Amino acid sequence: MTPAHPSVTFRDMRPIPGPRVGRAVIGAALVLSCVLGSSASAAGYPRRIAIAPFSVLTKDDIGATVSVLPRLLSSRLMALAGADVLVVPPGKPPEEAAKEAKYPLLLQGTVSKLGKGYSVDTTVTDLSTGGSAGAFFAAAASEDEIIQQLGVLSGEIAEKLFGVQGAIRATAPPPPAYVPAPPGVQSIGGATSAAAPMAAPPPAAPAPRTLADGWTPSSLKKTGHSDKISDELYGVVAGDQDEEGNGEVITWGRSSIYVYTVKGKEIVPFTRIVRGRQHHFLNVESVDLDGDGKKDLVVTDLQGDRLVSFLMMRKGAGFVEQPGVIPYHLVVLRGWNGKDVVAGQRHGLNEPFQGKIHAMKWDGKMLSEGEKLPLDTNILPLSAGGVYSLTPVRTGNEWAWLYVDSDEHLRILDSKGKSAYRSRDKFGAVADGFEYAEVSRLEGRRPLFPLRRPPRVVAGGRGDSFVAVTEIRKGVLQTAVGTIESSRVVILQMEGSGFAERAASPRSDFFYSGVELLPAGGIRRGSRAIASVIEQPGSAFSDRVSRLHMFQVE
């Protein structure tokens, strides 16, 4: 992978996850206990605690997950108890660092193998006496559940050490719901059904598979993920696919493009395209430019203050760069008037964008400026958003535009570009941005324009429009690019002048930066959603870690 470099996007990032209600999982091995030291009362400690790096006591390859535990636990304690938390960097003696910073408590943890799952063990030391302030334990059935159990663990710590009443209840999963069992079988919840003879049920009707059959998406179930990618991924698009959605997906970081192969539940690396650190990929799109039935890549590339966007044409199993550069911000408008159109807008001088948005023309060698699109870029929301996050959507018999505005709300713009709808929730997570104009004398830096990923619109079998998009939640003080409280992937259905949520992934402290549906162009039972996920942003103390996550639409 490419060498790590300082992250511009996340330089101010400090996620502050709030309390979250867990979901009961049948068959998951979950054990939680708390043993408090006798040296102090439950609420007798000041809310200042240092957290040391966790140790791995197993041969399993879970180092990346364990490395983020101190940061995530820190965020939860800040949210639950308003605690002042010091995350001790790796390599520095934890006790020495805590005492030097005058923190009275030091939390140290380990993750070890427990049967087929894992045990998360933490101890808190009172540095003024050297005695134990408490010991807290949790167990998870899988690597993915380790992070989920931090919510319960942080609730125990906040309540038992800092006296935050209700913290455990705020983070604990609900009791399992009662589910009737077949005759003579123990039901979930403890009730037993009487053994009584029953007639054989009639053959079940085939389950609806498509929207035309009456099926509507109701859930997103995670089915797999890629290997670790040493980068911060900013989005994902589909490449060439077969009818089942097997084929390629393309994701990208600041100066690298990664092509992955999708087959069944597997996401495996195929190739990558790398540029130097002076390059900044603002957007990557896939579209068939030359009509050969294979998708090419359209890359918006910012080098310093100059746009040097370029094309990667499909040649055999790989891609070959087309000679020449394009001084435009480029996006693909999918399905506009029945076809995919590359749209472009020029780079500004004292503003991020300049002029009208144009449909770009392919002349066999390069893209050039074509007709102007019917969008007024001089008024909000387009005056503050430019060409990015723009998606065509069919409303009745007319084409409209779906857009993520500067406040991260979904908007529907009519055919004349006037706002006709604004969502209540926030969507289109911003994981990246670019600088423009001159350095502000007041702030001492150049303005930063946030890049929002466009919603992905697909058609339903009965003329409905569905939208796959990332949803985010932010705290009151989380205004910088890349800062979130939680994120998830949602599928919305257009209803009247607005949208209704139909399916969603569980909320996560990780940053869902983009989402794509496979196969492209429609949605049905068994469709897959591929999301780009930043699990750990780069910093002076940690490497960048991202993955592609796969969800099945049910």
GIKAGI-V231321 format. One record per residue. N is the residue number from 1. RES is the residue in one letter. PSI is psi in degrees with one decimal (* if undefined). Layout:
BEGIN
n->N res->RES psi->PSI
n->N res->RES psi->PSI
END
This chain:
BEGIN
n->1 res->M psi->169.0
n->2 res->T psi->150.4
n->3 res->P psi->151.6
n->4 res->A psi->146.8
n->5 res->H psi->160.3
n->6 res->P psi->140.2
n->7 res->S psi->121.6
n->8 res->V psi->-41.3
n->9 res->T psi->-39.9
n->10 res->F psi->22.9
n->11 res->R psi->-24.3
n->12 res->D psi->11.5
n->13 res->M psi->133.5
n->14 res->R psi->80.3
n->15 res->P psi->141.7
n->16 res->I psi->77.6
n->17 res->P psi->137.9
n->18 res->G psi->176.7
n->19 res->P psi->144.2
n->20 res->R psi->136.2
n->21 res->V psi->122.4
n->22 res->G psi->166.1
n->23 res->R psi->129.4
n->24 res->A psi->135.0
n->25 res->V psi->120.1
n->26 res->I psi->128.6
n->27 res->G psi->-3.3
n->28 res->A psi->134.5
n->29 res->A psi->109.1
n->30 res->L psi->120.8
n->31 res->V psi->133.8
n->32 res->L psi->128.7
n->33 res->S psi->160.8
n->34 res->C psi->130.3
n->35 res->V psi->115.6
n->36 res->L psi->139.5
n->37 res->G psi->156.5
n->38 res->S psi->2.5
n->39 res->S psi->-14.4
n->40 res->A psi->161.2
n->41 res->S psi->168.1
n->42 res->A psi->-40.7
n->43 res->A psi->21.8
n->44 res->G psi->2.0
n->45 res->Y psi->144.3
n->46 res->P psi->153.1
n->47 res->R psi->58.7
n->48 res->R psi->120.5
n->49 res->I psi->139.9
n->50 res->A psi->141.9
n->51 res->I psi->122.4
n->52 res->A psi->159.7
n->53 res->P psi->140.0
n->54 res->F psi->148.8
n->55 res->S psi->147.9
n->56 res->V psi->120.3
n->57 res->L psi->45.1
n->58 res->T psi->157.7
n->59 res->K psi->-8.3
n->60 res->D psi->147.4
n->61 res->D psi->77.2
n->62 res->I psi->18.6
n->63 res->G psi->-39.8
n->64 res->A psi->-40.8
n->65 res->T psi->-45.9
n->66 res->V psi->-32.7
n->67 res->S psi->-23.6
n->68 res->V psi->-5.1
n->69 res->L psi->-43.7
n->70 res->P psi->-42.3
n->71 res->R psi->-43.9
n->72 res->L psi->-40.9
n->73 res->L psi->-37.9
n->74 res->S psi->-45.8
n->75 res->S psi->-41.7
n->76 res->R psi->-40.2
n->77 res->L psi->-34.7
n->78 res->M psi->-40.8
n->79 res->A psi->-42.2
n->80 res->L psi->-43.1
n->81 res->A psi->-1.1
n->82 res->G psi->29.9
n->83 res->A psi->149.1
n->84 res->D psi->112.0
n->85 res->V psi->132.8
n->86 res->L psi->120.5
n->87 res->V psi->111.7
n->88 res->V psi->125.4
n->89 res->P psi->150.8
n->90 res->P psi->145.2
n->91 res->G psi->-14.7
n->92 res->K psi->134.2
n->93 res->P psi->119.7
n->94 res->P psi->-47.2
n->95 res->E psi->-40.5
n->96 res->E psi->-43.2
n->97 res->A psi->-41.3
n->98 res->A psi->-44.3
n->99 res->K psi->-39.1
n->100 res->E psi->-37.3
n->101 res->A psi->2.2
n->102 res->K psi->43.8
n->103 res->Y psi->128.5
n->104 res->P psi->-19.5
n->105 res->L psi->144.6
n->106 res->L psi->121.9
n->107 res->L psi->128.8
n->108 res->Q psi->143.7
n->109 res->G psi->159.1
n->110 res->T psi->155.1
n->111 res->V psi->122.1
n->112 res->S psi->166.9
n->113 res->K psi->136.1
n->114 res->L psi->96.1
n->115 res->G psi->-125.7
n->116 res->K psi->-4.3
n->117 res->G psi->-149.0
n->118 res->Y psi->150.4
n->119 res->S psi->128.7
n->120 res->V psi->112.9
n->121 res->D psi->127.8
n->122 res->T psi->145.5
n->123 res->T psi->143.7
n->124 res->V psi->126.6
n->125 res->T psi->133.8
n->126 res->D psi->104.8
n->127 res->L psi->-18.0
n->128 res->S psi->-27.5
n->129 res->T psi->-18.5
n->130 res->G psi->0.2
n->131 res->G psi->173.1
n->132 res->S psi->132.5
n->133 res->A psi->-18.0
n->134 res->G psi->157.5
n->135 res->A psi->135.7
n->136 res->F psi->136.6
n->137 res->F psi->146.0
n->138 res->A psi->154.4
n->139 res->A psi->142.2
n->140 res->A psi->148.6
n->141 res->A psi->-18.1
n->142 res->S psi->171.9
n->143 res->E psi->-39.5
n->144 res->D psi->-32.3
n->145 res->E psi->-13.9
n->146 res->I psi->-48.6
n->147 res->I psi->-35.1
n->148 res->Q psi->-37.3
n->149 res->Q psi->-9.5
n->150 res->L psi->-29.1
n->151 res->G psi->-45.3
n->152 res->V psi->-42.0
n->153 res->L psi->-44.0
n->154 res->S psi->-33.0
n->155 res->G psi->-41.7
n->156 res->E psi->-47.1
n->157 res->I psi->-44.9
n->158 res->A psi->-38.3
n->159 res->E psi->-44.9
n->160 res->K psi->-35.9
n->161 res->L psi->-41.5
n->162 res->F psi->-0.3
n->163 res->G psi->27.3
n->164 res->V psi->100.4
n->165 res->Q psi->135.5
n->166 res->G psi->-1.6
n->167 res->A psi->-38.0
n->168 res->I psi->-45.0
n->169 res->R psi->-31.6
n->170 res->A psi->-24.9
n->171 res->T psi->-9.0
n->172 res->A psi->146.7
n->173 res->P psi->150.9
n->174 res->P psi->156.8
n->175 res->P psi->152.1
n->176 res->P psi->140.5
n->177 res->A psi->151.3
n->178 res->Y psi->127.8
n->179 res->V psi->118.4
n->180 res->P psi->140.4
n->181 res->A psi->163.7
n->182 res->P psi->160.9
n->183 res->P psi->131.7
n->184 res->G psi->3.0
n->185 res->V psi->137.9
n->186 res->Q psi->127.3
n->187 res->S psi->155.7
n->188 res->I psi->124.7
n->189 res->G psi->-8.6
n->190 res->G psi->-13.8
n->191 res->A psi->150.1
n->192 res->T psi->132.6
n->193 res->S psi->142.9
n->194 res->A psi->144.4
n->195 res->A psi->108.4
n->196 res->A psi->140.2
n->197 res->P psi->141.8
n->198 res->M psi->144.9
n->199 res->A psi->149.1
n->200 res->A psi->131.5
n->201 res->P psi->150.4
n->202 res->P psi->157.1
n->203 res->P psi->134.0
n->204 res->A psi->143.6
n->205 res->A psi->147.5
n->206 res->P psi->136.7
n->207 res->A psi->139.3
n->208 res->P psi->136.5
n->209 res->R psi->-31.5
n->210 res->T psi->167.3
n->211 res->L psi->-33.6
n->212 res->A psi->-27.4
n->213 res->D psi->-2.9
n->214 res->G psi->4.0
n->215 res->W psi->143.0
n->216 res->T psi->133.8
n->217 res->P psi->139.0
n->218 res->S psi->-15.2
n->219 res->S psi->158.4
n->220 res->L psi->116.6
n->221 res->K psi->124.1
n->222 res->K psi->129.6
n->223 res->T psi->-8.6
n->224 res->G psi->175.2
n->225 res->H psi->163.2
n->226 res->S psi->179.2
n->227 res->D psi->176.2
n->228 res->K psi->137.3
n->229 res->I psi->121.3
n->230 res->S psi->68.0
n->231 res->D psi->171.5
n->232 res->E psi->112.9
n->233 res->L psi->134.2
n->234 res->Y psi->-3.3
n->235 res->G psi->173.6
n->236 res->V psi->140.8
n->237 res->V psi->156.8
n->238 res->A psi->139.0
n->239 res->G psi->-143.0
n->240 res->D psi->135.3
n->241 res->Q psi->154.2
n->242 res->D psi->-173.5
n->243 res->E psi->-23.6
n->244 res->E psi->1.0
n->245 res->G psi->7.9
n->246 res->N psi->142.2
n->247 res->G psi->-126.0
n->248 res->E psi->150.7
n->249 res->V psi->149.6
n->250 res->I psi->129.2
n->251 res->T psi->165.5
n->252 res->W psi->155.3
n->253 res->G psi->-156.6
n->254 res->R psi->-42.3
n->255 res->S psi->21.7
n->256 res->S psi->143.6
n->257 res->I psi->132.4
n->258 res->Y psi->127.0
n->259 res->V psi->123.2
n->260 res->Y psi->147.8
n->261 res->T psi->132.1
n->262 res->V psi->123.8
n->263 res->K psi->115.7
n->264 res->G psi->-121.9
n->265 res->K psi->10.0
n->266 res->E psi->140.2
n->267 res->I psi->107.2
n->268 res->V psi->146.6
n->269 res->P psi->142.9
n->270 res->F psi->-54.9
n->271 res->T psi->171.1
n->272 res->R psi->156.3
n->273 res->I psi->123.7
n->274 res->V psi->135.4
n->275 res->R psi->172.5
n->276 res->G psi->169.0
n->277 res->R psi->-20.5
n->278 res->Q psi->-7.7
n->279 res->H psi->148.1
n->280 res->H psi->108.0
n->281 res->F psi->111.6
n->282 res->L psi->-28.9
n->283 res->N psi->147.5
n->284 res->V psi->130.3
n->285 res->E psi->156.6
n->286 res->S psi->132.7
n->287 res->V psi->147.0
n->288 res->D psi->103.9
n->289 res->L psi->-41.0
n->290 res->D psi->6.5
n->291 res->G psi->19.9
n->292 res->D psi->5.0
n->293 res->G psi->3.3
n->294 res->K psi->142.1
n->295 res->K psi->134.9
n->296 res->D psi->171.5
n->297 res->L psi->134.6
n->298 res->V psi->115.7
n->299 res->V psi->120.7
n->300 res->T psi->116.6
n->301 res->D psi->124.1
n->302 res->L psi->120.4
n->303 res->Q psi->103.8
n->304 res->G psi->-120.7
n->305 res->D psi->14.5
n->306 res->R psi->131.3
n->307 res->L psi->123.7
n->308 res->V psi->51.6
n->309 res->S psi->150.1
n->310 res->F psi->169.6
n->311 res->L psi->142.3
n->312 res->M psi->110.5
n->313 res->M psi->140.5
n->314 res->R psi->125.0
n->315 res->K psi->108.8
n->316 res->G psi->-127.1
n->317 res->A psi->-5.5
n->318 res->G psi->-160.8
n->319 res->F psi->144.1
n->320 res->V psi->132.4
n->321 res->E psi->134.3
n->322 res->Q psi->133.8
n->323 res->P psi->144.5
n->324 res->G psi->159.1
n->325 res->V psi->160.1
n->326 res->I psi->116.2
n->327 res->P psi->50.6
n->328 res->Y psi->150.4
n->329 res->H psi->130.3
n->330 res->L psi->137.0
n->331 res->V psi->164.2
n->332 res->V psi->123.4
n->333 res->L psi->106.6
n->334 res->R psi->126.0
n->335 res->G psi->16.6
n->336 res->W psi->120.7
n->337 res->N psi->35.2
n->338 res->G psi->4.7
n->339 res->K psi->161.0
n->340 res->D psi->129.6
n->341 res->V psi->132.5
n->342 res->V psi->124.4
n->343 res->A psi->147.1
n->344 res->G psi->152.7
n->345 res->Q psi->140.0
n->346 res->R psi->155.1
n->347 res->H psi->138.5
n->348 res->G psi->175.8
n->349 res->L psi->-63.3
n->350 res->N psi->8.0
n->351 res->E psi->159.0
n->352 res->P psi->-29.8
n->353 res->F psi->158.1
n->354 res->Q psi->129.1
n->355 res->G psi->-169.9
n->356 res->K psi->163.4
n->357 res->I psi->129.3
n->358 res->H psi->149.7
n->359 res->A psi->124.8
n->360 res->M psi->146.8
n->361 res->K psi->139.6
n->362 res->W psi->121.7
n->363 res->D psi->14.1
n->364 res->G psi->-16.9
n->365 res->K psi->-32.9
n->366 res->M psi->164.4
n->367 res->L psi->139.6
n->368 res->S psi->167.1
n->369 res->E psi->131.2
n->370 res->G psi->-144.0
n->371 res->E psi->152.9
n->372 res->K psi->139.7
n->373 res->L psi->148.7
n->374 res->P psi->64.5
n->375 res->L psi->131.3
n->376 res->D psi->106.1
n->377 res->T psi->4.3
n->378 res->N psi->-7.0
n->379 res->I psi->159.1
n->380 res->L psi->147.9
n->381 res->P psi->-11.6
n->382 res->L psi->-26.5
n->383 res->S psi->-20.3
n->384 res->A psi->5.7
n->385 res->G psi->-18.3
n->386 res->G psi->-154.9
n->387 res->V psi->-18.7
n->388 res->Y psi->150.4
n->389 res->S psi->10.3
n->390 res->L psi->129.1
n->391 res->T psi->129.4
n->392 res->P psi->145.2
n->393 res->V psi->142.3
n->394 res->R psi->123.9
n->395 res->T psi->102.0
n->396 res->G psi->-123.2
n->397 res->N psi->7.0
n->398 res->E psi->154.2
n->399 res->W psi->137.5
n->400 res->A psi->-175.1
n->401 res->W psi->131.6
n->402 res->L psi->136.9
n->403 res->Y psi->147.4
n->404 res->V psi->117.5
n->405 res->D psi->-176.5
n->406 res->S psi->-16.8
n->407 res->D psi->11.0
n->408 res->E psi->30.8
n->409 res->H psi->145.6
n->410 res->L psi->137.8
n->411 res->R psi->146.7
n->412 res->I psi->124.2
n->413 res->L psi->135.6
n->414 res->D psi->-178.7
n->415 res->S psi->-18.1
n->416 res->K psi->2.8
n->417 res->G psi->13.0
n->418 res->K psi->140.0
n->419 res->S psi->126.5
n->420 res->A psi->-10.2
n->421 res->Y psi->146.0
n->422 res->R psi->126.6
n->423 res->S psi->158.9
n->424 res->R psi->-41.2
n->425 res->D psi->167.9
n->426 res->K psi->137.8
n->427 res->F psi->176.7
n->428 res->G psi->61.2
n->429 res->A psi->136.5
n->430 res->V psi->111.1
n->431 res->A psi->-9.8
n->432 res->D psi->166.4
n->433 res->G psi->168.3
n->434 res->F psi->150.7
n->435 res->E psi->152.3
n->436 res->Y psi->170.8
n->437 res->A psi->-166.6
n->438 res->E psi->164.7
n->439 res->V psi->130.5
n->440 res->S psi->127.5
n->441 res->R psi->-30.5
n->442 res->L psi->-44.7
n->443 res->E psi->-16.0
n->444 res->G psi->18.8
n->445 res->R psi->168.4
n->446 res->R psi->152.3
n->447 res->P psi->149.0
n->448 res->L psi->123.5
n->449 res->F psi->123.3
n->450 res->P psi->135.5
n->451 res->L psi->119.3
n->452 res->R psi->134.0
n->453 res->R psi->138.4
n->454 res->P psi->145.6
n->455 res->P psi->148.4
n->456 res->R psi->114.0
n->457 res->V psi->130.8
n->458 res->V psi->152.9
n->459 res->A psi->143.0
n->460 res->G psi->168.4
n->461 res->G psi->-18.3
n->462 res->R psi->24.7
n->463 res->G psi->-0.6
n->464 res->D psi->157.3
n->465 res->S psi->131.9
n->466 res->F psi->149.2
n->467 res->V psi->126.0
n->468 res->A psi->126.6
n->469 res->V psi->159.0
n->470 res->T psi->139.6
n->471 res->E psi->142.0
n->472 res->I psi->155.2
n->473 res->R psi->139.5
n->474 res->K psi->150.6
n->475 res->G psi->172.0
n->476 res->V psi->-37.4
n->477 res->L psi->3.6
n->478 res->Q psi->87.4
n->479 res->T psi->-16.4
n->480 res->A psi->154.8
n->481 res->V psi->130.7
n->482 res->G psi->0.0
n->483 res->T psi->131.0
n->484 res->I psi->164.1
n->485 res->E psi->-41.9
n->486 res->S psi->165.2
n->487 res->S psi->163.7
n->488 res->R psi->170.5
n->489 res->V psi->133.3
n->490 res->V psi->152.4
n->491 res->I psi->121.7
n->492 res->L psi->149.9
n->493 res->Q psi->133.8
n->494 res->M psi->127.0
n->495 res->E psi->114.9
n->496 res->G psi->-121.8
n->497 res->S psi->7.7
n->498 res->G psi->-160.0
n->499 res->F psi->147.9
n->500 res->A psi->136.7
n->501 res->E psi->133.0
n->502 res->R psi->-36.7
n->503 res->A psi->154.0
n->504 res->A psi->151.5
n->505 res->S psi->163.1
n->506 res->P psi->151.6
n->507 res->R psi->147.6
n->508 res->S psi->150.1
n->509 res->D psi->-16.7
n->510 res->F psi->161.9
n->511 res->F psi->106.3
n->512 res->Y psi->107.4
n->513 res->S psi->-13.4
n->514 res->G psi->162.8
n->515 res->V psi->145.5
n->516 res->E psi->145.1
n->517 res->L psi->138.7
n->518 res->L psi->139.5
n->519 res->P psi->156.3
n->520 res->A psi->153.5
n->521 res->G psi->-9.8
n->522 res->G psi->176.7
n->523 res->I psi->140.7
n->524 res->R psi->169.8
n->525 res->R psi->129.7
n->526 res->G psi->-7.2
n->527 res->S psi->157.1
n->528 res->R psi->143.3
n->529 res->A psi->127.6
n->530 res->I psi->123.8
n->531 res->A psi->138.0
n->532 res->S psi->131.3
n->533 res->V psi->123.8
n->534 res->I psi->110.1
n->535 res->E psi->-31.0
n->536 res->Q psi->113.2
n->537 res->P psi->152.9
n->538 res->G psi->146.5
n->539 res->S psi->-177.3
n->540 res->A psi->-20.3
n->541 res->F psi->-5.5
n->542 res->S psi->149.5
n->543 res->D psi->160.3
n->544 res->R psi->135.8
n->545 res->V psi->126.1
n->546 res->S psi->166.5
n->547 res->R psi->167.2
n->548 res->L psi->127.0
n->549 res->H psi->142.4
n->550 res->M psi->132.0
n->551 res->F psi->146.0
n->552 res->Q psi->134.5
n->553 res->V psi->122.8
n->554 res->E psi->*
END
